[in-house]
């Protein structure tokens, strides 16, 4: 899905990294997030997730090829995400840790355990994880989930445009 307004620059490619056991939450977030991202005129995004694979494509090579093409990964974090063998083997190393070669956009889909030395999160523990006022998407009811998606879209835009520098007081 291509989103964005009248931007002439090449689109930013975002790879959605998620655990299949989180399907319901992912499907609850995307209907608000994708249109919110599409409303920005100063960014253009091409979106990919494994549901875009077509009949007969080999799963692992198809996903790895899209990882190679991605600029950023939107990581939908949960305990199930960190428990996924596929995510830990193929996706997380590209977005977090010492060997990461892609930008990372980590999002608390569900409440996460406290980060610390006793917890292995493949480098995510060193990144700022998006929440809405300290709450994960799963913790929010109704319209607050739309607010979460809108806030996330704004944060993604800021990251894509590099708007994380000093600001006037």
ABEGO torsion letter per residue (X at the ends): XBBEBABABBBBBBBBBBBAAAAAAAAAAAAAAAAAAAABAABBBBBBBAAABBBGBBAAAAAAAAAAABABBBBBBBAAAAABAAAAAAAAAAABEAABABBBBBBBABBBBBBBAABBAGGAAABBBBBBGGBBAAABBEAAAAAAAAAAAAAAAAAAAGBABBBBX
